[in-house]
Amino acid sequence: MIVLTTSRNPAPGIRSFTRDLSHILSATVLTRGKTNLRGLDAAVRELNAEKLILVSRGPSGPGRLEFKKLHRGHLTSVPPTILLSTVRLRREYNVHGRFKVDSVTCQDSEDLMLKRFTIALSEFLNIPLAEEARGSKASLHVAKTPSHRIFVTVMDHDGKREVGPSFIIHHLIWETER
């Protein structure tokens, strides 16, 4: 199971983005409050979860996604850390109904950075890679923008329209803290 939480004192946009992610990933949202990282270790263990996604604040809304995994009772970072450029919430798509992601798709499997990121995302989220979204409930689709930034969005079961949420990545950090 995956737990989602925010940085301390999150803005409304961060809470909305976290809630959107929880719906598509069937994850549990943990209200952090003043809990420090050690307290998060205990909270994740109490929920019988193994993984945590920490949504942190940026200059104008959600700015960072950090993946963490329980290892010997403590949360350790799992690369990559995602620095966000732009976030578009689910409600901005004007699509009714909820979608649960059951596959990860990649626009260009020849692009090594895109493929590396897609595989890392698939492995952390424990969602299988697929050639295309057809037949799935919804897919987490990874693509490149015309300006060569990585773009992640949720596509409907036909893979023909975005249903949100989505985000554009400013930078990926592949090294973890020691």
C-alpha positions as CSV (number, residue, x, y, z in Angstrom):
1,M,0.0,0.0,0.0
2,I,1.1,3.6,-0.7
3,V,0.6,6.5,1.6
4,L,0.5,10.1,0.4
5,T,1.2,13.0,2.6
6,T,2.2,16.7,2.3
7,S,4.9,18.9,3.6
8,R,3.9,20.8,6.8
9,N,1.3,23.5,6.5
10,P,0.2,22.7,2.9
11,A,-1.6,25.2,0.7
12,P,-5.0,24.2,-0.7
13,G,-3.6,23.4,-4.1
14,I,-1.1,20.9,-2.6
15,R,-4.0,19.2,-0.7
16,S,-6.1,19.0,-3.9
17,F,-3.2,17.6,-5.9
18,T,-2.5,15.0,-3.1
19,R,-6.1,14.0,-3.1
20,D,-6.2,13.7,-6.9
21,L,-3.1,11.4,-6.7
22,S,-4.7,9.3,-4.0
23,H,-7.8,8.7,-6.1
24,I,-5.9,7.5,-9.2
25,L,-3.4,5.4,-7.2
26,S,-5.9,4.1,-4.6
27,A,-3.6,5.4,-1.9
28,T,-4.3,6.5,1.6
29,V,-3.8,10.2,2.5
30,L,-2.1,10.8,5.8
31,T,-2.7,14.3,7.3
32,R,0.7,15.2,8.5
33,G,0.2,18.2,10.8
34,K,3.4,18.8,12.8
35,T,4.7,15.2,12.4
36,N,8.4,15.0,11.6
37,L,9.9,12.4,9.3
38,R,10.5,10.0,12.2
39,G,6.9,10.3,13.1
40,L,6.0,9.5,9.5
41,D,8.0,6.3,9.7
42,A,5.7,5.2,12.6
43,A,2.5,6.3,10.9
44,V,3.4,4.4,7.7
45,R,4.1,1.3,9.7
46,E,0.8,1.7,11.6
47,L,-1.1,1.8,8.3
48,N,0.7,-1.4,7.2
49,A,2.1,0.4,4.2
50,E,5.5,0.1,2.6
51,K,5.8,3.3,0.5
52,L,5.2,7.0,1.0
53,I,4.9,9.8,-1.5
54,L,5.7,13.2,0.0
55,V,4.2,16.2,-1.9
56,S,6.1,19.3,-1.0
57,R,5.5,23.0,-1.6
58,G,7.0,25.0,-4.4
59,P,6.8,28.7,-5.2
60,S,3.3,28.6,-6.5
61,G,1.8,25.2,-5.4
62,P,3.0,21.6,-5.5
63,G,6.8,21.7,-6.2
64,R,8.3,18.3,-5.4
65,L,7.3,14.7,-5.2
66,E,9.6,12.5,-3.1
67,F,9.3,8.7,-3.1
68,K,10.2,6.9,0.1
69,K,10.1,3.2,1.1
70,L,10.3,1.6,4.5
71,H,13.6,-0.2,4.9
72,R,14.4,-1.7,8.3
73,G,11.6,0.4,9.9
74,H,12.8,3.7,8.5
75,L,11.8,5.7,5.4
76,T,14.6,5.9,2.8
77,S,14.5,7.9,-0.4
78,V,13.9,6.1,-3.7
79,P,15.0,7.9,-6.8
80,P,14.0,9.9,-8.7
81,T,12.8,13.0,-6.7
82,I,10.6,15.0,-9.0
83,L,10.8,18.7,-9.2
84,L,7.5,20.0,-10.6
85,S,7.2,22.8,-13.1
86,T,3.4,22.9,-13.7
87,V,0.5,21.0,-12.1
88,R,-3.0,20.7,-13.5
89,L,-5.6,19.4,-11.1
90,R,-8.3,16.8,-12.0
91,R,-11.1,19.4,-11.7
92,E,-9.5,21.5,-14.4
93,Y,-10.3,18.8,-17.0
94,N,-14.1,18.9,-16.7
95,V,-14.4,15.2,-16.9
96,H,-17.0,13.4,-14.8
97,G,-16.3,10.2,-12.9
98,R,-13.1,8.9,-11.2
99,F,-10.4,6.9,-12.8
100,K,-8.0,4.5,-11.2
101,V,-4.7,3.9,-13.0
102,D,-3.9,0.3,-13.8
103,S,-1.1,0.7,-16.3
104,V,1.8,3.0,-17.1
105,T,2.4,4.0,-20.7
106,C,5.3,5.8,-22.4
107,Q,5.0,7.9,-25.6
108,D,8.5,7.2,-26.9
109,S,10.2,4.0,-25.7
110,E,13.3,4.9,-27.7
111,D,14.0,8.0,-25.5
112,L,16.3,6.6,-22.8
113,M,15.6,9.2,-20.1
114,L,11.8,8.9,-20.7
115,K,12.0,5.1,-20.6
116,R,14.2,5.2,-17.4
117,F,11.7,7.5,-15.7
118,T,8.7,5.4,-16.8
119,I,10.3,2.2,-15.5
120,A,11.1,3.8,-12.2
121,L,7.6,5.1,-11.8
122,S,6.1,1.8,-12.7
123,E,8.3,-0.1,-10.2
124,F,7.7,2.3,-7.3
125,L,3.9,2.4,-7.9
126,N,3.8,-1.3,-8.6
127,I,1.7,-0.6,-11.7
128,P,2.6,-2.6,-14.9
129,L,4.0,-1.1,-18.0
130,A,1.8,-1.3,-21.1
131,E,2.3,-0.5,-24.8
132,E,-1.0,1.4,-24.9
133,A,-3.9,2.2,-22.6
134,R,-6.5,0.2,-24.5
135,G,-8.4,-2.2,-22.2
136,S,-7.2,-0.6,-19.0
137,K,-9.4,1.5,-16.7
138,A,-6.9,4.4,-17.1
139,S,-3.2,4.8,-17.6
140,L,-0.5,7.0,-16.2
141,H,1.0,8.3,-19.5
142,V,4.5,9.6,-19.7
143,A,5.4,11.8,-22.7
144,K,7.6,14.8,-23.7
145,T,6.4,18.3,-24.3
146,P,7.5,20.2,-27.4
147,S,10.0,22.0,-25.2
148,H,11.5,18.5,-24.2
149,R,10.2,18.4,-20.7
150,I,8.7,15.3,-19.2
151,F,4.9,15.4,-19.0
152,V,2.8,12.9,-16.9
153,T,-1.0,12.7,-17.2
154,V,-3.8,10.3,-16.6
155,M,-5.4,9.0,-19.9
156,D,-8.9,7.4,-20.1
157,H,-9.3,3.7,-21.0
158,D,-9.1,4.4,-24.7
159,G,-5.9,6.4,-24.4
160,K,-7.5,9.2,-26.4
161,R,-8.2,11.9,-23.8
162,E,-6.6,13.3,-20.7
163,V,-8.7,13.0,-17.6
164,G,-6.2,14.5,-15.1
165,P,-4.4,15.2,-13.0
166,S,-1.2,16.0,-14.8
167,F,2.2,17.6,-14.3
168,I,5.2,18.8,-16.1
169,I,8.6,17.9,-14.6
170,H,11.2,20.6,-14.3
171,H,14.0,18.3,-13.2
172,L,14.6,14.8,-12.0
173,I,17.1,14.0,-9.2
174,W,18.4,10.5,-9.4
175,E,20.9,10.5,-6.5
176,T,19.5,9.8,-3.0
177,E,20.8,11.3,0.2
178,R,23.0,9.1,2.3
